[in-house]
Amino acid sequence: MGSPYRTGSNPKPGAGSSERGSHTEVHSWLVRVTVNDCLDNRDMGYVYERIDLPWLSSRPPAQAARSKVFKASSSDAPKADTVFPVVVDRIIRAVVPKTKKGKANELLVLENMEVDTTKLLKVDVFVNDEDDNLDDLSKASYAGNYAQVPHKSKNKIMLRTMI
């Protein structure tokens, strides 16, 4: 707002051009703007070109997702009641029996998990919705995950949680 300062010039160049006038003149610059004024871009002086936005009304084509679950049969993946409880130090695969269709909402709950908070833990859940063929897991879909981010700590802290 003041004058530029260069080496060798007066260290206090004085007030700039906007500070020379009286203070009351500054108030004449003020305007009142309400929210209603901002709702229409044309009132604010902005006019945008109308263009087609195809992504608003289109959906991506359905694709058969490549399964991230390895092909398993009843002999490869044991039933959940024989696998758990287990120490998770490797990848665990288990077959969880489904409820009958239309009987109830399905909810997978992992209880009494003891987690070391200094280490990373990630649980991915894939669901095969086909009732008939257990061997065909190519139609498995990703249902969700749980991730425990490692925290720095001098002491090993075990957290008991449920997902």
GUKEZA-308379 format. One record per atom (N, C-alpha, C): atom name; residue in one letter; x, y negated, z negated; residue number from 1. Coordinates in steps of 0.02 Angstrom, whole numbers, plus 50000, padded with zeros to 5 digits. Each point is the difference from the previous one (the first is absolute). Layout:
% GUKEZA-308379
CA / a / X / Y / Z / NUM
...
% end
This chain:
% GUKEZA-308379
N / m / 50042 / 50060 / 50000 / 1
CA / m / 49958 / 49940 / 50000 / 1
C / m / 50044 / 49937 / 50000 / 1
N / g / 50063 / 50006 / 49979 / 2
CA / g / 50044 / 49941 / 50000 / 2
C / g / 50044 / 50001 / 50062 / 2
N / s / 50052 / 49960 / 49998 / 3
CA / s / 50047 / 49996 / 50056 / 3
C / s / 50050 / 50056 / 49995 / 3
N / p / 50031 / 50021 / 50057 / 4
CA / p / 50050 / 50052 / 49998 / 4
C / p / 50062 / 49976 / 49964 / 4
N / y / 50034 / 50045 / 49964 / 5
CA / y / 50061 / 49983 / 49964 / 5
C / y / 50059 / 50030 / 50037 / 5
N / r / 50048 / 49957 / 50017 / 6
CA / r / 50061 / 50022 / 50033 / 6
C / r / 50059 / 49981 / 49957 / 6
N / t / 50056 / 50036 / 50009 / 7
CA / t / 50060 / 49986 / 49961 / 7
C / t / 50022 / 49928 / 50011 / 7
N / g / 50014 / 49966 / 49945 / 8
CA / g / 50023 / 49931 / 50004 / 8
C / g / 49945 / 49949 / 49998 / 8
N / s / 49938 / 50020 / 50005 / 9
CA / s / 49945 / 49951 / 49997 / 9
C / s / 49980 / 49988 / 49928 / 9
N / n / 49957 / 49952 / 49990 / 10
CA / n / 49977 / 49982 / 49933 / 10
C / n / 49967 / 50061 / 49967 / 10
N / p / 50022 / 50020 / 49939 / 11
CA / p / 49972 / 50059 / 49969 / 11
C / p / 49926 / 49994 / 49983 / 11
N / k / 49974 / 49940 / 49994 / 12
CA / k / 49928 / 49990 / 49987 / 12
C / k / 49971 / 49959 / 50057 / 12
N / p / 49980 / 50033 / 50055 / 13
CA / p / 49978 / 49962 / 50058 / 13
C / p / 49933 / 49965 / 49990 / 13
N / g / 49965 / 50015 / 49948 / 14
CA / g / 49936 / 49967 / 49987 / 14
C / g / 49942 / 50041 / 50025 / 14
N / a / 49943 / 49971 / 49995 / 15
CA / a / 49938 / 50036 / 50017 / 15
C / a / 49994 / 50007 / 50075 / 15
N / g / 49965 / 50052 / 50021 / 16
CA / g / 49989 / 50011 / 50071 / 16
C / g / 49941 / 49958 / 50024 / 16
N / s / 49981 / 50012 / 50063 / 17
CA / s / 49948 / 49959 / 50031 / 17
C / s / 49932 / 50010 / 49967 / 17
N / s / 49985 / 50060 / 49975 / 18
CA / s / 49934 / 50011 / 49970 / 18
C / s / 49996 / 49974 / 49929 / 18
N / e / 50058 / 49988 / 49968 / 19
CA / e / 49999 / 49975 / 49932 / 19
C / e / 50001 / 49924 / 49996 / 19
N / r / 50009 / 49966 / 50056 / 20
CA / r / 50006 / 49927 / 50000 / 20
C / r / 49933 / 49965 / 49986 / 20
N / g / 49947 / 50029 / 50024 / 21
CA / g / 49934 / 49968 / 49992 / 21
C / g / 49973 / 50011 / 49930 / 21
N / s / 49941 / 49973 / 49989 / 22
CA / s / 49969 / 50008 / 49934 / 22
C / s / 49971 / 50071 / 49993 / 22
N / h / 49990 / 50019 / 49939 / 23
CA / h / 49976 / 50067 / 49986 / 23
C / h / 49927 / 50009 / 50023 / 23
N / t / 49962 / 49947 / 50001 / 24
CA / t / 49929 / 50006 / 50018 / 24
C / t / 49991 / 50018 / 50074 / 24
N / e / 50048 / 49984 / 50042 / 25
CA / e / 49995 / 50017 / 50071 / 25
C / e / 50002 / 50076 / 50010 / 25
N / v / 50035 / 50035 / 49955 / 26
CA / v / 50005 / 50072 / 50006 / 26
C / v / 49932 / 50032 / 49992 / 26
N / h / 49957 / 49971 / 49958 / 27
CA / h / 49934 / 50028 / 49989 / 27
C / h / 49955 / 49993 / 50060 / 27
N / s / 50015 / 49954 / 50045 / 28
CA / s / 49959 / 49994 / 50060 / 28
C / s / 50013 / 50058 / 50048 / 28
N / w / 50055 / 50036 / 49991 / 29
CA / w / 50015 / 50058 / 50043 / 29
C / w / 49959 / 50061 / 49980 / 29
N / l / 49977 / 50001 / 49939 / 30
CA / l / 49965 / 50059 / 49974 / 30
C / l / 49933 / 50009 / 50034 / 30
N / v / 49983 / 50061 / 50013 / 31
CA / v / 49934 / 50017 / 50029 / 31
C / v / 49970 / 50055 / 49958 / 31
N / r / 49935 / 50006 / 50002 / 32
CA / r / 49966 / 50053 / 49964 / 32
C / r / 49984 / 50056 / 50048 / 32
N / v / 50024 / 50060 / 49985 / 33
CA / v / 49987 / 50059 / 50041 / 33
C / v / 49962 / 50050 / 49957 / 33
N / t / 49944 / 50024 / 50025 / 34
CA / t / 49961 / 50050 / 49964 / 34
C / t / 50008 / 50068 / 50034 / 34
N / v / 49979 / 50051 / 49966 / 35
CA / v / 50004 / 50068 / 50028 / 35
C / v / 49958 / 50004 / 50063 / 35
N / n / 49944 / 49967 / 50002 / 36
CA / n / 49956 / 50001 / 50058 / 36
C / n / 50036 / 49973 / 50062 / 36
N / d / 50046 / 49952 / 49991 / 37
CA / d / 50038 / 49974 / 50057 / 37
C / d / 50047 / 50052 / 50028 / 37
N / c / 50023 / 50046 / 49959 / 38
CA / c / 50050 / 50049 / 50022 / 38
C / c / 49969 / 50063 / 50030 / 38
N / l / 49935 / 50008 / 49996 / 39
CA / l / 49968 / 50061 / 50024 / 39
C / l / 49998 / 50005 / 50076 / 39
N / d / 49998 / 49944 / 50033 / 40
CA / d / 49999 / 50001 / 50073 / 40
C / d / 50067 / 49974 / 50026 / 40
N / n / 50035 / 50041 / 50039 / 41
CA / n / 50066 / 49981 / 50024 / 41
C / n / 49996 / 49939 / 50046 / 41
N / r / 49946 / 49992 / 50037 / 42
CA / r / 49994 / 49943 / 50046 / 42
C / r / 49997 / 49934 / 49961 / 42
N / d / 49969 / 50000 / 49941 / 43
CA / d / 49998 / 49940 / 49960 / 43
C / d / 50070 / 49981 / 49975 / 43
N / m / 50043 / 50049 / 49991 / 44
CA / m / 50068 / 49987 / 49977 / 44
C / m / 50047 / 49982 / 50058 / 44
N / g / 49975 / 50005 / 50062 / 45
CA / g / 50041 / 49982 / 50057 / 45
C / g / 50035 / 50059 / 50033 / 45
N / y / 49982 / 50061 / 49980 / 46
CA / y / 50031 / 50059 / 50030 / 46
C / y / 49949 / 50034 / 50045 / 46
N / v / 50018 / 50010 / 50062 / 47
CA / v / 49957 / 50036 / 50047 / 47
C / v / 50041 / 50059 / 50027 / 47
N / y / 49976 / 50060 / 49986 / 48
CA / y / 50036 / 50060 / 50021 / 48
C / y / 49967 / 50030 / 50062 / 48
N / e / 50041 / 50029 / 50042 / 49
CA / e / 49976 / 50032 / 50061 / 49
C / e / 49963 / 50064 / 49980 / 49
N / r / 49943 / 50012 / 50030 / 50
CA / r / 49962 / 50061 / 49987 / 50
C / r / 50029 / 50056 / 50041 / 50
N / i / 50022 / 50053 / 49967 / 51
CA / i / 50028 / 50057 / 50036 / 51
C / i / 49965 / 50063 / 49975 / 51
N / d / 50004 / 50052 / 50040 / 52
CA / d / 49968 / 50063 / 49982 / 52
C / d / 50042 / 50034 / 49946 / 52
N / l / 49968 / 50026 / 49949 / 53
CA / l / 50033 / 50036 / 49946 / 53
C / l / 49977 / 50072 / 50001 / 53
N / p / 50032 / 50042 / 50041 / 54
CA / p / 49974 / 50068 / 50009 / 54
C / p / 50005 / 50044 / 49938 / 54
N / w / 50046 / 49985 / 49955 / 55
CA / w / 50008 / 50043 / 49942 / 55
C / w / 49944 / 49993 / 49949 / 55
N / l / 49958 / 49948 / 50007 / 56
CA / l / 49946 / 49992 / 49953 / 56
C / l / 49943 / 50050 / 50011 / 56
N / s / 49991 / 50022 / 50062 / 57
CA / s / 49944 / 50045 / 50014 / 57
C / s / 50021 / 50068 / 50025 / 57
N / s / 50064 / 50015 / 50002 / 58
CA / s / 50021 / 50065 / 50026 / 58
C / s / 50031 / 50041 / 49945 / 58
N / r / 49996 / 50065 / 50009 / 59
CA / r / 50030 / 50047 / 49952 / 59
C / r / 50052 / 50041 / 50036 / 59
N / p / 50053 / 50020 / 49967 / 60
CA / p / 50051 / 50040 / 50033 / 60
C / p / 49972 / 50068 / 50019 / 60
N / p / 50025 / 50029 / 50054 / 61
CA / p / 49975 / 50066 / 50019 / 61
C / p / 50019 / 50053 / 49949 / 61
N / a / 49955 / 50047 / 49989 / 62
CA / a / 50013 / 50053 / 49952 / 62
C / a / 50055 / 50045 / 50026 / 62
N / q / 50047 / 50016 / 49958 / 63
CA / q / 50054 / 50044 / 50019 / 63
C / q / 50006 / 50055 / 49949 / 63
N / a / 50018 / 50058 / 50023 / 64
CA / a / 50012 / 50055 / 49954 / 64
C / a / 50068 / 49988 / 49968 / 64
N / a / 50001 / 49986 / 49936 / 65
CA / a / 50062 / 49985 / 49966 / 65
C / a / 50041 / 50063 / 49992 / 65
N / r / 50065 / 49992 / 50009 / 66
CA / r / 50045 / 50056 / 49990 / 66
C / r / 50003 / 50016 / 49926 / 66
N / s / 49992 / 50061 / 49982 / 67
CA / s / 49998 / 50019 / 49930 / 67
C / s / 50069 / 49995 / 49969 / 67
N / k / 50001 / 49973 / 49939 / 68
CA / k / 50062 / 49997 / 49963 / 68
C / k / 50007 / 50059 / 49952 / 68
N / v / 49951 / 50043 / 50002 / 69
CA / v / 50000 / 50058 / 49956 / 69
C / v / 50027 / 50059 / 50040 / 69
N / f / 50045 / 50037 / 49970 / 70
CA / f / 50027 / 50058 / 50034 / 70
C / f / 49947 / 50054 / 50005 / 70
N / k / 50004 / 50040 / 50051 / 71
CA / k / 49952 / 50054 / 50010 / 71
C / k / 50008 / 50048 / 49942 / 71
N / a / 49945 / 50013 / 49968 / 72
CA / a / 50002 / 50044 / 49942 / 72
C / a / 49943 / 50050 / 50004 / 72
N / s / 50011 / 50056 / 49974 / 73
CA / s / 49946 / 50050 / 49995 / 73
C / s / 49989 / 50015 / 49926 / 73
N / s / 49955 / 50043 / 49987 / 74
CA / s / 49985 / 50016 / 49930 / 74
C / s / 50060 / 50030 / 49965 / 74
N / s / 50045 / 50032 / 50037 / 75
CA / s / 50059 / 50028 / 49969 / 75
C / s / 50054 / 49948 / 49989 / 75
N / d / 50002 / 49947 / 50043 / 76
CA / d / 50052 / 49948 / 49994 / 76
C / d / 49985 / 49952 / 49943 / 76
N / a / 49939 / 49977 / 49995 / 77
CA / a / 49982 / 49952 / 49948 / 77
C / a / 49958 / 50036 / 49948 / 77
N / p / 50026 / 50006 / 49939 / 78
CA / p / 49961 / 50034 / 49948 / 78
C / p / 49942 / 49957 / 49975 / 78
N / k / 49955 / 50032 / 49965 / 79
CA / k / 49942 / 49965 / 49972 / 79
C / k / 50024 / 49955 / 49943 / 79
N / a / 49963 / 49946 / 49989 / 80
CA / a / 50020 / 49949 / 49952 / 80
C / a / 50004 / 50027 / 49929 / 80
N / d / 49955 / 50045 / 49982 / 81
CA / d / 50000 / 50025 / 49931 / 81
C / d / 50061 / 50043 / 49984 / 81
N / t / 50033 / 50027 / 50051 / 82
CA / t / 50061 / 50039 / 49988 / 82
C / t / 50062 / 49957 / 50003 / 82
N / v / 49997 / 49941 / 50030 / 83
CA / v / 50058 / 49957 / 50007 / 83
C / v / 50011 / 49955 / 49940 / 83
N / f / 49946 / 49971 / 49975 / 84
CA / f / 50005 / 49951 / 49947 / 84
C / f / 49992 / 50032 / 49932 / 84
N / p / 50032 / 49974 / 49948 / 85
CA / p / 50045 / 49943 / 49995 / 85
C / p / 50069 / 50016 / 50030 / 85
N / v / 50032 / 49948 / 50026 / 86
CA / v / 50064 / 50009 / 50034 / 86
C / v / 50043 / 49937 / 49990 / 86
N / v / 50065 / 50009 / 50000 / 87
CA / v / 50047 / 49944 / 49999 / 87
C / v / 50010 / 49979 / 50072 / 87
N / v / 49988 / 49936 / 50014 / 88
CA / v / 50005 / 49976 / 50069 / 88
C / v / 50072 / 49979 / 50014 / 88
N / d / 50039 / 50046 / 50025 / 89
CA / d / 50068 / 49985 / 50021 / 89
C / d / 50010 / 50017 / 50074 / 89
N / r / 49946 / 50019 / 50033 / 90
CA / r / 50001 / 50018 / 50071 / 90
C / r / 49930 / 49987 / 50027 / 90
N / i / 49990 / 50012 / 50065 / 91
CA / i / 49934 / 49992 / 50031 / 91
C / i / 49956 / 50057 / 49977 / 91
N / i / 49940 / 49984 / 49977 / 92
CA / i / 49952 / 50049 / 49976 / 92
C / i / 49942 / 50002 / 50049 / 92
N / r / 49980 / 50060 / 50022 / 93
CA / r / 49941 / 50008 / 50042 / 93
C / r / 49953 / 50049 / 49965 / 93
N / a / 49937 / 49981 / 49999 / 94
CA / a / 49951 / 50044 / 49968 / 94
C / a / 49934 / 49994 / 50036 / 94
N / v / 49962 / 50054 / 50000 / 95
CA / v / 49933 / 50000 / 50029 / 95
C / v / 49951 / 49990 / 49943 / 95
N / v / 49960 / 49946 / 50006 / 96
CA / v / 49950 / 49984 / 49949 / 96
C / v / 49933 / 50019 / 50029 / 96
N / p / 49961 / 50042 / 49964 / 97
CA / p / 49935 / 50020 / 50027 / 97
C / p / 49952 / 49941 / 50004 / 97
N / k / 49959 / 50000 / 50052 / 98
CA / k / 49951 / 49946 / 50010 / 98
C / k / 49935 / 50018 / 49966 / 98
N / t / 49963 / 49947 / 49983 / 99
CA / t / 49932 / 50011 / 49976 / 99
C / t / 49956 / 50014 / 50061 / 99
N / k / 49942 / 50025 / 49988 / 100
CA / k / 49955 / 50014 / 50057 / 100
C / k / 49978 / 49935 / 50031 / 100
N / k / 49992 / 50001 / 50066 / 101
CA / k / 49981 / 49939 / 50036 / 101
C / k / 49933 / 49973 / 49975 / 101
N / g / 49999 / 49935 / 49989 / 102
CA / g / 49938 / 49967 / 49979 / 102
C / g / 49985 / 50009 / 49927 / 102
N / k / 50040 / 50039 / 49963 / 103
CA / k / 49985 / 50012 / 49930 / 103
C / k / 50022 / 49941 / 49957 / 103
N / a / 50061 / 49976 / 50011 / 104
CA / a / 50025 / 49945 / 49959 / 104
C / a / 50056 / 49965 / 50037 / 104
N / n / 50015 / 49940 / 49976 / 105
CA / n / 50057 / 49964 / 50027 / 105
C / n / 50063 / 50034 / 49975 / 105
N / e / 50050 / 50004 / 50044 / 106
CA / e / 50062 / 50033 / 49981 / 106
C / e / 50048 / 49949 / 49972 / 106
N / l / 50032 / 50017 / 49944 / 107
CA / l / 50048 / 49955 / 49968 / 107
C / l / 50058 / 50042 / 49976 / 107
N / l / 50060 / 49984 / 50024 / 108
CA / l / 50060 / 50035 / 49979 / 108
C / l / 50032 / 49961 / 49943 / 108
N / v / 50009 / 50033 / 49943 / 109
CA / v / 50028 / 49968 / 49941 / 109
C / v / 50061 / 50039 / 49979 / 109
N / l / 50057 / 49966 / 49992 / 110
CA / l / 50060 / 50030 / 49974 / 110
C / l / 50008 / 49974 / 49929 / 110
N / e / 49993 / 50044 / 49951 / 111
CA / e / 50000 / 49979 / 49930 / 111
C / e / 50066 / 50018 / 49967 / 111
N / n / 50014 / 49965 / 49945 / 112
CA / n / 50057 / 50014 / 49956 / 112
C / n / 50066 / 50002 / 50039 / 112
N / m / 50009 / 49952 / 50044 / 113
CA / m / 50064 / 49995 / 50036 / 113
C / m / 50050 / 49963 / 49956 / 113
N / e / 50057 / 50031 / 49988 / 114
CA / e / 50053 / 49967 / 49963 / 114
C / e / 50051 / 49976 / 50051 / 114
N / v / 50010 / 49935 / 50003 / 115
CA / v / 50041 / 49969 / 50052 / 115
C / v / 50058 / 49963 / 49967 / 115
N / d / 50061 / 50011 / 50026 / 116
CA / d / 50058 / 49962 / 49979 / 116
C / d / 49997 / 49933 / 50037 / 116
N / t / 49994 / 49945 / 49963 / 117
CA / t / 49991 / 49935 / 50032 / 117
C / t / 50063 / 49974 / 50034 / 117
N / t / 50057 / 50033 / 49990 / 118
CA / t / 50061 / 49978 / 50033 / 118
C / t / 50009 / 50033 / 50068 / 118
N / k / 49955 / 50045 / 50018 / 119
CA / k / 50005 / 50035 / 50065 / 119
C / k / 49938 / 49987 / 50042 / 119
N / l / 50009 / 50007 / 50065 / 120
CA / l / 49945 / 49990 / 50047 / 120
C / l / 49957 / 50063 / 50002 / 120
N / l / 49935 / 49990 / 49999 / 121
CA / l / 49952 / 50055 / 50008 / 121
C / l / 49949 / 49978 / 50051 / 121
N / k / 49987 / 50042 / 50049 / 122
CA / k / 49949 / 49985 / 50050 / 122
C / k / 49960 / 50063 / 50012 / 122
N / v / 49934 / 49994 / 49996 / 123
CA / v / 49955 / 50056 / 50012 / 123
C / v / 49956 / 49981 / 50059 / 123
N / d / 50005 / 50039 / 50054 / 124
CA / d / 49957 / 49990 / 50059 / 124
C / d / 49948 / 50055 / 50001 / 124
N / v / 49939 / 49982 / 50017 / 125
CA / v / 49945 / 50048 / 50002 / 125
C / v / 49973 / 50003 / 50071 / 125
N / f / 49998 / 50061 / 50028 / 126
CA / f / 49971 / 50012 / 50066 / 126
C / f / 49940 / 50046 / 49990 / 126
N / v / 49948 / 49987 / 50039 / 127
CA / v / 49939 / 50039 / 49994 / 127
C / v / 49985 / 50033 / 50067 / 127
N / n / 49987 / 50065 / 49998 / 128
CA / n / 49979 / 50036 / 50059 / 128
C / n / 49925 / 50010 / 49993 / 128
N / d / 49962 / 49968 / 50042 / 129
CA / d / 49927 / 50000 / 49994 / 129
C / d / 49967 / 50060 / 50033 / 129
N / e / 50039 / 50040 / 50034 / 130
CA / e / 49972 / 50059 / 50033 / 130
C / e / 49993 / 50056 / 49949 / 130
N / d / 49939 / 50024 / 49990 / 131
CA / d / 49987 / 50052 / 49951 / 131
C / d / 50020 / 50070 / 50025 / 131
N / d / 49994 / 50010 / 50064 / 132
CA / d / 50006 / 50068 / 50026 / 132
C / d / 50071 / 50027 / 50004 / 132
N / n / 50046 / 49960 / 50027 / 133
CA / n / 50066 / 50027 / 50015 / 133
C / n / 50053 / 49966 / 49956 / 133
N / l / 50026 / 50036 / 49952 / 134
CA / l / 50052 / 49974 / 49956 / 134
C / l / 50066 / 49994 / 50036 / 134
N / d / 50010 / 50041 / 50053 / 135
CA / d / 50064 / 49999 / 50035 / 135
C / d / 50008 / 49939 / 50045 / 135
N / d / 49946 / 49966 / 50018 / 136
CA / d / 50004 / 49944 / 50046 / 136
C / d / 50000 / 49934 / 49961 / 136
N / l / 50060 / 49978 / 49980 / 137
CA / l / 50006 / 49937 / 49964 / 137
C / l / 50018 / 49943 / 50046 / 137
N / s / 49994 / 50010 / 50065 / 138
CA / s / 50015 / 49946 / 50047 / 138
C / s / 49948 / 49945 / 49997 / 138
N / k / 49942 / 50014 / 49970 / 139
CA / k / 49948 / 49949 / 49994 / 139
C / k / 50001 / 49967 / 49931 / 139
N / a / 50053 / 50010 / 49963 / 140
CA / a / 50005 / 49971 / 49933 / 140
C / a / 50005 / 49925 / 50006 / 140
N / s / 49969 / 49965 / 49954 / 141
CA / s / 50003 / 49927 / 50000 / 141
C / s / 50027 / 49975 / 49934 / 141
N / y / 50030 / 49942 / 50002 / 142
CA / y / 50031 / 49969 / 49942 / 142
C / y / 49946 / 49972 / 49955 / 142
N / a / 50000 / 50020 / 49937 / 143
CA / a / 49947 / 49977 / 49955 / 143
C / a / 50024 / 49945 / 49953 / 143
N / g / 50063 / 49998 / 49984 / 144
CA / g / 50024 / 49948 / 49955 / 144
C / g / 50066 / 50020 / 49969 / 144
N / n / 50025 / 49956 / 49956 / 145
CA / n / 50063 / 50016 / 49966 / 145
C / n / 50003 / 49964 / 49933 / 145
N / y / 50050 / 50020 / 49961 / 146
CA / y / 50017 / 49968 / 49938 / 146
C / y / 50076 / 49992 / 50000 / 146
N / a / 50024 / 49941 / 49982 / 147
CA / a / 50072 / 49989 / 49998 / 147
C / a / 50019 / 49969 / 49934 / 147
N / q / 50052 / 50028 / 49969 / 148
CA / q / 50028 / 49972 / 49939 / 148
C / q / 50067 / 49970 / 50019 / 148
N / v / 50005 / 49934 / 49997 / 149
CA / v / 50061 / 49965 / 50017 / 149
C / v / 50048 / 50004 / 49942 / 149
N / p / 50064 / 50016 / 50012 / 150
CA / p / 50047 / 50006 / 49945 / 150
C / p / 50013 / 49933 / 49966 / 150
N / h / 50006 / 50001 / 49934 / 151
CA / h / 50015 / 49941 / 49961 / 151
C / h / 50068 / 50009 / 49967 / 151
N / k / 50039 / 49946 / 49999 / 152
CA / k / 50065 / 50004 / 49968 / 152
C / k / 49990 / 49999 / 49924 / 152
N / s / 50033 / 50046 / 49968 / 153
CA / s / 49996 / 50003 / 49927 / 153
C / s / 50061 / 50037 / 49974 / 153
N / k / 50023 / 49980 / 49941 / 154
CA / k / 50057 / 50035 / 49970 / 154
C / k / 49979 / 50068 / 49975 / 154
N / n / 49938 / 50005 / 49978 / 155
CA / n / 49975 / 50062 / 49973 / 155
C / n / 49954 / 50034 / 50050 / 155
N / k / 49999 / 50066 / 49997 / 156
CA / k / 49954 / 50038 / 50043 / 156
C / k / 49931 / 49997 / 49968 / 156
N / i / 49952 / 49971 / 50036 / 157
CA / i / 49933 / 49992 / 49974 / 157
C / i / 49954 / 50046 / 50038 / 157
N / m / 49966 / 50044 / 49965 / 158
CA / m / 49953 / 50046 / 50030 / 158
C / m / 49930 / 49970 / 49993 / 158
N / l / 49965 / 49995 / 50055 / 159
CA / l / 49933 / 49972 / 50002 / 159
C / l / 49951 / 50056 / 50013 / 159
N / r / 49948 / 50004 / 49961 / 160
CA / r / 49947 / 50050 / 50012 / 160
C / r / 49943 / 49964 / 50034 / 160
N / t / 49982 / 50024 / 50059 / 161
CA / t / 49949 / 49966 / 50040 / 161
C / t / 49953 / 50049 / 50033 / 161
N / m / 49949 / 49974 / 50032 / 162
CA / m / 49951 / 50041 / 50035 / 162
C / m / 49981 / 49962 / 50064 / 162
N / i / 49997 / 50036 / 50056 / 163
CA / i / 49977 / 49969 / 50062 / 163
C / i / 49943 / 50041 / 50029 / 163
% end
